[in-house]
Amino acid sequence: MEERHREILRAQLPYLRKDLRVKYVLPELKKEGIILPAMEEEIMAVPTFEEQVDMLVNLLETRGPHAFKAFVAVIEGTYRHLAEGLRQEDNMGEFEFSIFVILCVSTVRQPTTRELFLLCRNLGAQWEQVLTQLGLTQDDISHAKTTHPDSKLKQIQTGLLNWREKYGVEATVDKLCEGLTSRNVDTTLFQFLKGLL
């Protein structure tokens, strides 16, 4: 399994632990060859639903490159909301740096919601510094954190959307690129953006 899929599963674990009942998805995962019969027995021997989810996620991480997508497909029918949460985070990661091309080619317009969502995956640990550079207060950032305490990705999304709403027409792609470059979001990205601006 790719590292980003492991990270997505870990980020979504609180939601999976809350709603997923493993016994309903194991037969299909076994049919798909993702879970072996011995693994199913091991998971079902665990006493609580939450621990069963933990064990399933740990096993999924070891079951090859197709395990993540197979798991999402299997839970789609019964647990659509969980599948959508996993799929949304996965789709954001597939665009990588291409979003910055979109953002930086035209600098006088506001970034779209889709562009801001795609940007979230690339901000990482520096997201609070970037939002501060863009003009958000510590209260704004705290609001984003308390609104989504279990999802760093959703905290970043909320912060970026709040920035765009707060600054309106002044929340341009140019300002966003300035904020990203001034905080050295990452060395490769910084050089890439410098070439475009």
N, CA, C and O of each residue as an XYZ file, in Angstrom:
788
protein
N       0.841     -1.191      0.000
C       0.000      0.000      0.000
C       0.879      1.245      0.000
O       1.886      1.308      0.706
N       0.490      2.230     -0.795
C       1.241      3.475     -0.849
C       1.171      4.188      0.499
O       0.191      4.056      1.233
N       2.209      4.937      0.812
C       2.275      5.638      2.091
C       1.110      6.613      2.250
O       0.559      6.748      3.343
N       0.727      7.302      1.152
C      -0.365      8.273      1.284
C      -1.684      7.580      1.620
O      -2.529      8.152      2.309
N      -1.866      6.334      1.129
C      -3.076      5.596      1.479
C      -3.051      5.178      2.950
O      -4.088      5.162      3.614
N      -1.878      4.847      3.448
C      -1.755      4.552      4.887
C      -2.138      5.787      5.707
O      -2.863      5.694      6.697
N      -1.633      6.945      5.270
C      -1.924      8.193      5.987
C      -3.417      8.513      5.959
O      -3.979      8.966      6.956
N      -4.055      8.273      4.812
C      -5.495      8.529      4.693
C      -6.270      7.620      5.647
O      -7.173      8.079      6.347
N      -5.919      6.332      5.674
C      -6.596      5.399      6.582
C      -6.426      5.840      8.036
O      -7.374      5.786      8.821
N      -5.232      6.272      8.386
C      -4.991      6.713      9.769
C      -5.780      7.979     10.087
O      -6.323      8.126     11.182
N      -5.837      8.899      9.109
C      -6.584     10.145      9.321
C      -8.084      9.883      9.477
O      -8.763     10.578     10.233
N      -8.596      8.880      8.761
C     -10.022      8.564      8.800
C     -10.372      7.539      9.878
O     -11.541      7.193     10.047
N      -9.373      7.056     10.602
C      -9.591      6.000     11.590
C     -10.662      6.340     12.630
O     -11.461      5.464     12.959
N     -10.721      7.569     13.165
C     -11.785      7.858     14.145
C     -13.186      7.630     13.581
O     -14.069      7.148     14.290
N     -13.392      7.976     12.306
C     -14.700      7.787     11.677
C     -14.966      6.311     11.417
O     -16.085      5.836     11.608
N     -13.936      5.584     10.979
C     -14.077      4.152     10.753
C     -14.387      3.437     12.067
O     -15.248      2.559     12.110
N     -13.690      3.810     13.128
C     -13.899      3.162     14.426
C     -15.312      3.424     14.937
O     -15.910      2.575     15.598
N     -15.836      4.596     14.628
C     -17.159      4.961     15.131
C     -18.278      4.217     14.400
O     -19.238      3.777     15.033
N     -18.169      4.072     13.077
C     -19.307      3.593     12.290
C     -19.144      2.213     11.651
O     -20.140      1.528     11.418
N     -17.930      1.798     11.369
C     -17.731      0.566     10.611
C     -17.926     -0.674     11.484
O     -17.374     -0.764     12.581
N     -18.710     -1.620     10.991
C     -18.851     -2.936     11.619
C     -18.159     -3.928     10.695
O     -18.669     -4.281      9.632
N     -16.999     -4.362     11.127
C     -16.081     -5.145     10.306
C     -16.708     -6.436      9.796
O     -16.436     -6.856      8.671
N     -17.542     -7.066     10.612
C     -18.092     -8.366     10.219
C     -18.910     -8.292      8.926
O     -19.081     -9.303      8.245
N     -19.414     -7.108      8.585
C     -20.214     -6.976      7.372
C     -19.360     -6.793      6.116
O     -19.846     -7.005      5.005
N     -18.114     -6.408      6.278
C     -17.263     -6.178      5.100
C     -16.213     -7.271      4.900
O     -15.664     -7.408      3.807
N     -15.933     -8.036      5.934
C     -14.906     -9.073      5.816
C     -15.198    -10.115      4.730
O     -14.277    -10.484      4.001
N     -16.439    -10.607      4.589
C     -16.674    -11.614      3.542
C     -16.305    -11.109      2.140
O     -15.727    -11.847      1.342
N     -16.642     -9.854      1.851
C     -16.332     -9.298      0.528
C     -14.833     -9.057      0.365
O     -14.281     -9.278     -0.713
N     -14.175     -8.604      1.428
C     -12.724     -8.417      1.373
C     -12.015     -9.759      1.189
O     -10.991     -9.841      0.511
N     -12.565    -10.801      1.794
C     -12.011    -12.143      1.637
C     -12.215    -12.629      0.193
O     -11.323    -13.232     -0.404
N     -13.388    -12.356     -0.342
C     -13.691    -12.728     -1.726
C     -12.756    -12.026     -2.708
O     -12.374    -12.602     -3.727
N     -12.388    -10.783     -2.401
C     -11.487    -10.005     -3.255
C     -10.023    -10.410     -3.072
O      -9.149     -9.946     -3.805
N      -9.763    -11.275     -2.096
C      -8.393    -11.727     -1.843
C      -7.571    -10.750     -1.022
O      -6.355    -10.905     -0.912
N      -8.217     -9.750     -0.447
C      -7.515     -8.751      0.360
C      -7.270     -9.289      1.775
O      -6.212     -9.064      2.361
N      -8.252     -9.994      2.303
C      -8.142    -10.596      3.626
C      -8.183    -12.117      3.473
O      -9.009    -12.649      2.731
N      -7.305    -12.802      4.166
C      -7.255    -14.265      4.147
C      -8.152    -14.823      5.259
O      -8.422    -14.124      6.236
N      -8.620    -16.078      5.122
C      -9.490    -16.652      6.156
C      -8.896    -16.590      7.567
O      -9.611    -16.310      8.530
N      -7.602    -16.848      7.688
C      -6.971    -16.789      9.011
C      -7.025    -15.372      9.585
O      -7.186    -15.191     10.792
N      -6.889    -14.362      8.707
C      -6.965    -12.966      9.149
C      -8.372    -12.638      9.643
O      -8.543    -11.939     10.641
N      -9.372    -13.149      8.933
C     -10.759    -12.919      9.336
C     -11.000    -13.474     10.740
O     -11.606    -12.810     11.580
N     -10.524    -14.686     10.986
C     -10.686    -15.294     12.309
C      -9.992    -14.471     13.386
O     -10.525    -14.276     14.478
N      -8.792    -13.992     13.060
C      -8.020    -13.187     14.007
C      -8.755    -11.888     14.345
O      -8.823    -11.496     15.510
N      -9.300    -11.228     13.331
C     -10.021     -9.965     13.539
C     -11.271    -10.201     14.383
O     -11.538     -9.452     15.323
N     -12.034    -11.235     14.053
C     -13.296    -11.476     14.748
C     -13.094    -11.965     16.184
O     -14.026    -11.936     16.987
N     -11.884    -12.411     16.504
C     -11.586    -12.843     17.878
C     -11.379    -11.654     18.816
O     -11.406    -11.805     20.037
N     -11.171    -10.473     18.236
C     -10.965     -9.262     19.041
C     -12.324     -8.832     19.603
O     -13.318     -8.854     18.878
N     -12.385     -8.438     20.897
C     -13.685     -8.239     21.548
C     -14.504     -7.014     21.135
O     -15.731     -7.101     21.095
N     -13.872     -5.871     20.825
C     -14.665     -4.660     20.560
C     -14.648     -4.288     19.083
O     -13.725     -4.636     18.347
N     -15.694     -3.572     18.667
C     -15.785     -3.104     17.284
C     -14.587     -2.241     16.913
O     -14.022     -2.369     15.827
N     -14.207     -1.352     17.844
C     -13.107     -0.419     17.581
C     -11.793     -1.154     17.360
O     -11.022     -0.820     16.460
N     -11.548     -2.165     18.202
C     -10.315     -2.947     18.059
C     -10.322     -3.773     16.778
O      -9.275     -3.998     16.170
N     -11.506     -4.222     16.373
C     -11.617     -4.948     15.103
C     -11.253     -4.037     13.934
O     -10.561     -4.454     13.005
N     -11.722     -2.788     13.986
C     -11.379     -1.816     12.937
C      -9.880     -1.556     12.936
O      -9.252     -1.535     11.878
N      -9.301     -1.358     14.121
C      -7.856     -1.118     14.224
C      -7.067     -2.260     13.585
O      -6.117     -2.031     12.836
N      -7.479     -3.502     13.894
C      -6.760     -4.655     13.366
C      -6.932     -4.755     11.845
O      -5.983     -5.067     11.126
N      -8.151     -4.489     11.365
C      -8.395     -4.526      9.917
C      -7.522     -3.504      9.198
O      -6.897     -3.826      8.187
N      -7.472     -2.277      9.708
C      -6.665     -1.222      9.082
C      -5.191     -1.613      9.079
O      -4.498     -1.433      8.077
N      -4.712     -2.151     10.205
C      -3.314     -2.595     10.261
C      -3.022     -3.671      9.221
O      -1.968     -3.652      8.585
N      -3.943     -4.600      9.048
C      -3.756     -5.661      8.058
C      -3.838     -5.117      6.629
O      -3.058     -5.511      5.762
N      -4.787     -4.210      6.393
C      -4.922     -3.619      5.054
C      -3.620     -2.970      4.598
O      -3.249     -3.053      3.428
N      -2.930     -2.323      5.540
C      -1.683     -1.627      5.203
C      -0.603     -2.575      4.695
O       0.366     -2.140      4.072
N      -0.768     -3.868      4.961
C       0.246     -4.850      4.552
C      -0.187     -5.662      3.333
O       0.539     -6.559      2.904
N      -1.367     -5.360      2.767
C      -1.952     -6.240      1.771
C      -1.788     -5.773      0.317
O      -2.594     -6.129     -0.543
N      -0.775     -5.001      0.051
C      -0.436     -4.681     -1.331
C      -1.044     -3.395     -1.853
O      -1.816     -2.734     -1.159
N      -0.685     -3.039     -3.099
C      -1.043     -1.732     -3.655
C      -2.526     -1.560     -3.979
O      -2.991     -0.432     -4.144
N      -3.279     -2.663     -4.074
C      -4.689     -2.549     -4.447
C      -5.624     -2.621     -3.243
O      -6.840     -2.505     -3.391
N      -5.060     -2.813     -2.054
C      -5.880     -3.009     -0.856
C      -6.740     -1.787     -0.532
O      -7.904     -1.931     -0.157
N      -6.180     -0.596     -0.673
C      -6.926      0.616     -0.327
C      -8.162      0.765     -1.209
O      -9.274      0.928     -0.705
N      -7.965      0.708     -2.525
C      -9.092      0.901     -3.449
C     -10.116     -0.224     -3.315
O     -11.319      0.010     -3.436
N      -9.640     -1.443     -3.066
C     -10.563     -2.568     -2.865
C     -11.405     -2.340     -1.607
O     -12.611     -2.587     -1.610
N     -10.773     -1.874     -0.545
C     -11.487     -1.600      0.704
C     -12.547     -0.522      0.490
O     -13.681     -0.669      0.946
N     -12.189      0.546     -0.191
C     -13.149      1.633     -0.458
C     -14.323      1.102     -1.273
O     -15.475      1.423     -0.983
N     -14.039      0.293     -2.287
C     -15.106     -0.273     -3.125
C     -16.037     -1.174     -2.313
O     -17.252     -1.155     -2.511
N     -15.470     -1.958     -1.405
C     -16.270     -2.889     -0.606
C     -17.191     -2.139      0.359
O     -18.347     -2.528      0.520
N     -16.709     -1.080      0.999
C     -17.552     -0.374      1.977
C     -18.530      0.608      1.319
O     -19.405      1.155      1.989
N     -18.383      0.827      0.023
C     -19.224      1.791     -0.704
C     -20.717      1.522     -0.507
O     -21.492      2.451     -0.278
N     -21.116      0.259     -0.595
C     -22.542     -0.068     -0.526
C     -23.165      0.207      0.828
O     -24.220      0.838      0.905
N     -22.539     -0.250      1.889
C     -23.118     -0.156      3.221
C     -22.692      1.099      3.975
O     -23.447      1.637      4.784
N     -21.494      1.549      3.704
C     -20.926      2.687      4.439
C     -20.474      3.769      3.461
O     -19.296      4.123      3.407
N     -21.421      4.280      2.697
C     -21.102      5.256      1.645
C     -20.368      6.478      2.192
O     -19.421      6.957      1.568
N     -20.787      6.983      3.338
C     -20.157      8.189      3.909
C     -18.687      7.938      4.244
O     -17.854      8.827      4.073
N     -18.367      6.742      4.714
C     -16.970      6.421      5.009
C     -16.165      6.293      3.719
O     -15.029      6.760      3.637
N     -16.764      5.656      2.713
C     -16.089      5.503      1.418
C     -15.821      6.865      0.790
O     -14.750      7.096      0.228
N     -16.800      7.767      0.888
C     -16.631      9.101      0.300
C     -15.526      9.881      0.996
O     -14.766     10.596      0.342
N     -15.427      9.750      2.317
C     -14.356     10.424      3.052
C     -12.981      9.940      2.619
O     -12.062     10.737      2.436
N     -12.848      8.631      2.457
C     -11.572      8.055      2.005
C     -11.269      8.472      0.568
O     -10.141      8.840      0.239
N     -12.291      8.408     -0.277
C     -12.090      8.727     -1.694
C     -11.748     10.207     -1.888
O     -10.909     10.550     -2.722
N     -12.397     11.077     -1.120
C     -12.129     12.515     -1.241
C     -10.666     12.819     -0.934
O     -10.006     13.547     -1.676
N     -10.170     12.261      0.154
C      -8.770     12.514      0.510
C      -7.825     11.916     -0.519
O      -6.781     12.495     -0.819
N      -8.189     10.756     -1.062
C      -7.342     10.116     -2.068
C      -7.291     10.947     -3.346
O      -6.221     11.120     -3.930
N      -8.434     11.460     -3.781
C      -8.483     12.252     -5.013
C      -7.657     13.523     -4.906
O      -7.061     13.967     -5.887
N      -7.621     14.108     -3.716
C      -6.832     15.327     -3.543
C      -5.351     15.063     -3.742
O      -4.635     15.909     -4.277
N      -4.894     13.916     -3.322
C      -3.474     13.601     -3.420
C      -2.999     13.322     -4.830
O      -1.801     13.413     -5.098
N      -3.899     12.985     -5.743
C      -3.488     12.588     -7.081
C      -3.021     13.755     -7.947
O      -2.386     13.545     -8.980
N      -3.329     14.975     -7.537
C      -3.012     16.109     -8.389
C      -1.637     16.712     -8.138
O      -1.096     17.430     -8.979
N      -1.069     16.402     -6.943
C       0.276     16.834     -6.582
C       0.529     18.293     -6.963
O      -0.247     19.173     -6.591
N       1.619     18.553     -7.708
C       2.009     19.935     -7.967
C       1.226     20.605     -9.090
O       1.354     21.814     -9.283
N       0.427     19.860     -9.825
C      -0.293     20.467    -10.943
C      -1.183     21.612    -10.492
O      -1.428     22.546    -11.255
N      -1.673     21.547     -9.251
C      -2.516     22.617     -8.750
C      -1.786     23.953     -8.747
O      -2.399     24.996     -8.977
N      -0.484     23.929     -8.489
C       0.241     25.192     -8.424
C       0.408     25.821     -9.801
O       0.542     27.040     -9.914
N       0.401     25.006    -10.838
C       0.409     25.559    -12.193
C      -0.880     26.332    -12.410
O      -0.856     27.461    -12.902
N      -1.994     25.734    -12.050
C      -3.297     26.387    -12.198
C      -3.331     27.676    -11.383
O      -3.766     28.719    -11.872
N      -2.871     27.596    -10.142
C      -2.938     28.755     -9.264
C      -2.084     29.916     -9.744
O      -2.492     31.073     -9.642
N      -0.918     29.617    -10.258
C       0.050     30.682    -10.509
C       0.040     31.235    -11.924
O       0.645     32.277    -12.177
N      -0.635     30.563    -12.858
C      -0.660     31.078    -14.226
C      -1.478     32.364    -14.291
O      -1.059     33.331    -14.927
N      -2.632     32.384    -13.645
C      -3.455     33.585    -13.602
C      -3.481     34.081    -12.172
O      -3.926     33.366    -11.275
N      -3.009     35.299    -11.947
C      -2.796     35.726    -10.570
C      -3.786     36.764    -10.056
O      -3.752     37.098     -8.872
N      -4.674     37.289    -10.918
C      -5.559     38.344    -10.455
C      -6.924     37.830    -10.014
O      -7.711     38.596     -9.458
N      -7.214     36.607    -10.236
C      -8.508     36.044     -9.858
C      -8.414     35.367     -8.498
O      -7.325     35.106     -7.987
N      -9.588     35.087     -7.921
C      -9.629     34.298     -6.690
C      -9.411     32.830     -7.026
O      -9.855     32.370     -8.078
N      -8.730     32.079     -6.149
C      -8.638     30.635     -6.359
C     -10.010     29.994     -6.167
O     -10.782     30.421     -5.309
N     -10.308     28.989     -6.951
C     -11.590     28.291     -6.823
C     -11.568     27.390     -5.599
O     -10.504     27.093     -5.055
N     -12.731     26.962     -5.175
C     -12.836     26.027     -4.047
C     -12.078     24.752     -4.359
O     -11.362     24.230     -3.504
N     -12.224     24.246     -5.570
C     -11.520     23.021     -5.963
C     -10.001     23.208     -5.865
O      -9.296     22.325     -5.378
N      -9.504     24.349     -6.324
C      -8.068     24.619     -6.258
C      -7.583     24.665     -4.810
O      -6.512     24.148     -4.492
N      -8.382     25.290     -3.929
C      -8.001     25.352     -2.521
C      -7.988     23.964     -1.897
O      -7.098     23.651     -1.107
N      -8.964     23.128     -2.241
C      -9.007     21.769     -1.703
C      -7.799     20.964     -2.173
O      -7.207     20.214     -1.397
N      -7.440     21.121     -3.429
C      -6.293     20.390     -3.950
C      -4.988     20.872     -3.305
O      -4.058     20.092     -3.102
N      -4.941     22.129     -3.000
C      -3.756     22.706     -2.359
C      -3.518     22.135     -0.956
O      -2.377     22.025     -0.507
N      -4.592     21.778     -0.280
C      -4.497     21.322      1.114
C      -3.499     20.194      1.303
O      -2.782     20.186      2.303
N      -3.426     19.248      0.390
C      -2.533     18.091      0.540
C      -1.066     18.497      0.567
O      -0.237     17.790      1.140
N      -0.738     19.634     -0.050
C       0.663     20.024     -0.179
C       1.159     20.953      0.918
O       2.357     21.226      0.997
N       0.265     21.440      1.762
C       0.704     22.392      2.780
C       1.427     21.729      3.941
O       2.416     22.277      4.430
N       0.978     20.592      4.390
C       1.663     19.882      5.462
C       1.716     20.672      6.753
O       0.786     21.408      7.082
N       2.806     20.515      7.479
C       2.944     21.072      8.819
C       2.993     22.596      8.832
O       2.776     23.205      9.880
N       3.270     23.219      7.701
C       3.411     24.680      7.671
C       2.105     25.412      7.408
O       2.111     26.626      7.202
N       0.992     24.701      7.410
C      -0.268     25.323      7.015
C      -0.645     26.512      7.891
O      -1.170     27.503      7.384
N      -0.389     26.434      9.195
C      -0.752     27.547     10.076
C       0.086     28.783      9.760
O      -0.435     29.899      9.764
N       1.371     28.597      9.490
C       2.238     29.727      9.138
C       1.777     30.379      7.837
O       1.773     31.604      7.712
N       1.389     29.545      6.869
C       0.913     30.089      5.587
C      -0.348     30.915      5.808
O      -0.466     32.023      5.286
N      -1.298     30.373      6.588
C      -2.545     31.107      6.828
C      -2.304     32.397      7.605
O      -2.977     33.400      7.367
N      -1.351     32.375      8.528
C      -0.984     33.597      9.253
C      -0.390     34.610      8.281
O      -0.715     35.795      8.342
N       0.474     34.150      7.389
C       1.072     35.020      6.373
C      -0.015     35.634      5.479
O       0.110     36.777      5.039
N      -1.072     34.872      5.217
C      -2.165     35.362      4.376
C      -3.076     36.342      5.114
O      -3.920     36.991      4.497
N      -2.904     36.451      6.450
C      -3.666     37.446      7.197
C      -4.692     36.899      8.160
O      -5.402     37.678      8.796
N      -4.798     35.585      8.294
C      -5.734     35.037      9.262
C      -5.158     35.177     10.673
O      -3.945     35.119     10.873
N      -6.044     35.360     11.632
C      -5.624     35.502     13.025
C      -5.510     34.128     13.681
O      -5.929     33.118     13.115
N      -4.944     34.108     14.868
C      -4.853     32.852     15.617
C      -6.249     32.336     15.955
O      -6.468     31.126     16.011
N      -7.202     33.260     16.182
C      -8.594     32.854     16.439
C      -9.182     32.143     15.226
O      -9.878     31.138     15.370
N      -8.902     32.669     14.014
C      -9.385     32.034     12.786
C      -8.840     30.609     12.678
O      -9.568     29.677     12.336
N      -7.560     30.456     12.972
C      -6.909     29.149     12.869
C      -7.458     28.207     13.947
O      -7.710     27.033     13.673
N      -7.643     28.712     15.159
C      -8.211     27.895     16.244
C      -9.616     27.428     15.895
O      -9.998     26.301     16.208
N     -10.387     28.303     15.244
C     -11.741     27.927     14.816
C     -11.689     26.754     13.844
O     -12.475     25.814     13.966
N     -10.775     26.799     12.885
C     -10.640     25.708     11.921
C     -10.264     24.404     12.626
O     -10.745     23.332     12.257
N      -9.402     24.502     13.643
C      -8.963     23.306     14.374
C     -10.094     22.706     15.207
O     -10.270     21.488     15.237
N     -10.855     23.562     15.879
C     -11.921     23.031     16.734
C     -13.118     22.540     15.923
O     -13.863     21.671     16.375
N     -13.301     23.094     14.735
C     -14.390     22.636     13.881
C     -14.140     21.216     13.384
O     -15.078     20.430     13.247
N     -12.889     20.887     13.115
C     -12.524     19.552     12.606
C     -11.344     18.991     13.397
O     -10.241     18.899     12.858
N     -11.548     18.612     14.670
C     -10.422     18.180     15.500
C      -9.751     16.891     15.031
O      -8.594     16.639     15.371
N     -10.465     16.068     14.252
C      -9.919     14.760     13.859
C      -9.324     14.732     12.457
O      -8.841     13.688     12.018
N      -9.349     15.858     11.744
C      -8.870     15.833     10.359
C      -8.050     17.081     10.051
O      -8.595     18.174      9.897
N      -6.740     16.905      9.964
C      -5.845     18.009      9.611
C      -6.222     18.565      8.239
O      -6.210     19.779      8.036
N      -6.555     17.686      7.303
C      -6.911     18.107      5.957
C      -8.121     19.045      5.964
O      -8.130     20.058      5.264
N      -9.138     18.706      6.755
C     -10.333     19.543      6.821
C     -10.053     20.855      7.554
O     -10.676     21.875      7.258
N      -9.124     20.834      8.503
C      -8.728     22.078      9.171
C      -8.109     23.035      8.158
O      -8.416     24.227      8.145
N      -7.232     22.498      7.308
C      -6.578     23.335      6.293
C      -7.603     23.851      5.294
O      -7.566     25.022      4.913
N      -8.526     22.979      4.864
C      -9.582     23.394      3.931
C     -10.383     24.543      4.516
O     -10.612     25.556      3.854
N     -10.809     24.375      5.775
C     -11.607     25.410      6.436
C     -10.831     26.716      6.526
O     -11.385     27.786      6.275
N      -9.551     26.636      6.883
C      -8.729     27.842      6.978
C      -8.614     28.570      5.654
O      -8.761     29.791      5.602
N      -8.350     27.829      4.578
C      -8.219     28.465      3.257
C      -9.536     29.065      2.779
O      -9.548     30.153      2.204
N     -10.643     28.365      3.013
C     -11.949     28.905      2.625
C     -12.287     30.155      3.433
O     -12.844     31.117      2.903
N     -11.943     30.131      4.725
C     -12.171     31.319      5.560
C     -11.344     32.502      5.074
O     -11.823     33.636      5.065
N     -10.088     32.238      4.664
C      -9.235     33.309      4.126
C      -9.885     33.926      2.893
O      -9.966     35.149      2.776
N     -10.346     33.083      1.976
C     -10.954     33.609      0.753
C     -12.212     34.404      1.061
O     -12.452     35.451      0.461
N     -13.024     33.906      2.004
C     -14.255     34.611      2.362
C     -13.954     35.929      3.078
O     -14.596     36.944      2.810
N     -12.990     35.912      3.974
C     -12.657     37.090      4.771
C     -12.102     38.228      3.913
O     -12.434     39.392      4.134
N     -11.260     37.891      2.937
C     -10.595     38.926      2.143
C     -11.244     39.184      0.797
O     -10.843     40.104      0.084
N     -12.241     38.388      0.438
C     -13.008     38.645     -0.774
C     -12.147     38.806     -2.014
O     -11.327     37.942     -2.326
N     -12.336     39.927     -2.728
C     -11.619     40.151     -3.991
C     -10.116     40.314     -3.786
O      -9.344     40.179     -4.736
N      -9.697     40.600     -2.564
C      -8.264     40.717     -2.282
C      -7.595     39.352     -2.069
O      -6.368     39.254     -2.036
N      -8.405     38.311     -1.926
C      -7.868     36.948     -1.752
C      -7.591     36.367     -3.127
O      -8.341     35.526     -3.623
N      -6.502     36.825     -3.739
C      -6.178     36.428     -5.106
C      -5.161     35.289     -5.131
O      -4.527     34.963     -4.127
N      -5.035     34.706     -6.302
C      -4.021     33.676     -6.513
C      -2.628     34.260     -6.260
O      -1.753     33.588     -5.714
N      -2.437     35.509     -6.663
C      -1.142     36.165     -6.450
C      -0.801     36.224     -4.962
O       0.324     35.913     -4.570
N      -1.775     36.624     -4.128
C      -1.549     36.685     -2.682
C      -1.251     35.292     -2.122
O      -0.382     35.126     -1.266
N      -1.977     34.310     -2.615
C      -1.768     32.946     -2.148
C      -0.365     32.462     -2.495
O       0.317     31.869     -1.659
N       0.061     32.715     -3.721
C       1.409     32.317     -4.141
C       2.479     33.034     -3.310
O       3.496     32.440     -2.951
N       2.243     34.309     -3.009
C       3.184     35.051     -2.161
C       3.287     34.411     -0.781
O       4.381     34.247     -0.241
N       2.125     34.049     -0.212
C       2.120     33.416      1.098
C       2.846     32.079      1.098
O       3.570     31.757      2.041
N       2.651     31.308      0.044
C       3.310     30.007     -0.062
C       4.818     30.162     -0.205
O       5.587     29.467      0.458
N       5.231     31.070     -1.068
C       6.667     31.220     -1.311
C       7.372     31.832     -0.099
O       8.514     31.479      0.195
N       6.705     32.741      0.602
C       7.356     33.387      1.744
C       7.560     32.412      2.902
O       8.434     32.625      3.742
N       6.771     31.355      2.953
C       6.886     30.374      4.032
C       7.617     29.104      3.596
O       7.644     28.116      4.330
N       8.212     29.132      2.397
C       8.994     27.983      1.909
C       8.255     26.667      2.126
O       8.773     25.756      2.771
N       7.058     26.575      1.591
C       6.205     25.407      1.805
C       6.988     24.108      1.606
O       6.836     23.165      2.383
N       7.801     24.058      0.595
C       8.795     22.992      0.480
C       9.781     23.422     -0.587
O       9.416     24.144     -1.514
N      11.020     22.990     -0.470
C      12.093     23.535     -1.294
C      11.817     23.391     -2.781
O      11.966     24.350     -3.539
N      11.420     22.215     -3.197
C      11.134     21.990     -4.619
C       9.997     22.879     -5.088
O      10.055     23.490     -6.155
N       8.976     22.932     -4.273
C       7.812     23.737     -4.615
C       8.176     25.213     -4.674
O       7.700     25.932     -5.553
N       8.994     25.663     -3.770
C       9.403     27.064     -3.746
C      10.131     27.434     -5.032
O       9.862     28.482     -5.619
N      11.049     26.582     -5.471
C      11.779     26.847     -6.718
C      10.849     26.825     -7.920
O      10.974     27.634     -8.840
N       9.916     25.885     -7.893
C       8.933     25.766     -8.980
C       8.084     27.020     -9.087
O       7.876     27.543    -10.182
N       7.600     27.494     -7.970
C       6.773     28.698     -7.967
C       7.560     29.924     -8.380
O       7.047     30.785     -9.094
N       8.788     30.006     -7.939
C       9.631     31.141     -8.299
C       9.804     31.249     -9.801
O       9.888     32.346    -10.353
N       9.856     30.110    -10.451
C       9.990     30.108    -11.900
C       8.754     30.600    -12.607
O       8.830     31.114    -13.723
N       7.586     30.441    -11.947
C       6.353     30.857    -12.576
C       6.010     32.307    -12.322
O       5.367     32.949    -13.153
N       6.433     32.835    -11.175
C       6.012     34.194    -10.820
C       6.877     35.257    -11.474
O       6.647     36.449    -11.272
